[in-house]
Amino acid sequence: MLRGLLRALGVYGLYERWLLHQVKSKPVPQHVAVIMDGNRRWAQSRTLEPWLGHLHGADRVEELLDWCLKLGVKTLTLYAFSTENFNRPREEVEALFKIMEERILKLIEDPRIYKHRVRVKLLGRRELLPEGLRKLIEDVERKTEGFDQHFLNIALAYGGRAEIVDAVKQIAEAVRRGEVDPGEVDEGLIERHLYTAHLPNPHPDLIVRTSGEERLSGFLLWQSAYSELCFLDVYWPEFRRIDLLRAIRVYQSRQRRFGR
């Protein structure tokens, strides 16, 4: 309601332009990760079916990609569906996957992907996904695997602990085959076996979570060691560019020491 009033008064637009000017005057985070939380609660607050919350949330993703490209953010990582989310009602999960199929198909044809040379990559246990969705993701991955100007990572069937477990299993198998000596196992080797190994900068500069919750919920547990965290009290379907600018301004106000 407050946002609507501000827009009606013209204050919202003025504030957004002022924020944009502030943000552009300082270095912008090159890797932004987003925990897109609050779709179901947004729908519930409007007595709507949960899948409608996911549908409106998908619209925000398309806008977010555009905002990040225009701001010069190189890498965008989205937490879309966790391994724990499979425990939700079957009808909701199926509806969510259907929305994802439609949006991935749209992404394959999105001219922004090819104009800005955006490499699209799935992070997660793809074998858990429906075959149709998995094939669409593999299609967009093939079409963009040679791009290196920007990166769009979609965390689906993802869990931070599961990612580390999968990396450890791969390394253990390499040790068993005699390809790796146990003494060679270090942080660098582990990072080369994580889902984010393809990224020039796998460590998010800024992680944003919507809905007011203040936890990572298993998102990028290894990669987020020195990420700046910003928690916004807004449901994901209501996320606007002004919220992204606010989060980036918070990031820019902090001193990053990386433990030094």
Beta strands, then each sheet from edge to edge (+ up, - down):
strand 1: 31-35
strand 2: 75-82
strand 3: 118-123
strand 4: 150-158
strand 5: 206-209
strand 6: 228-231
sheet 1: 3+ 4+ 2+ 1+ 5+ 6+
end
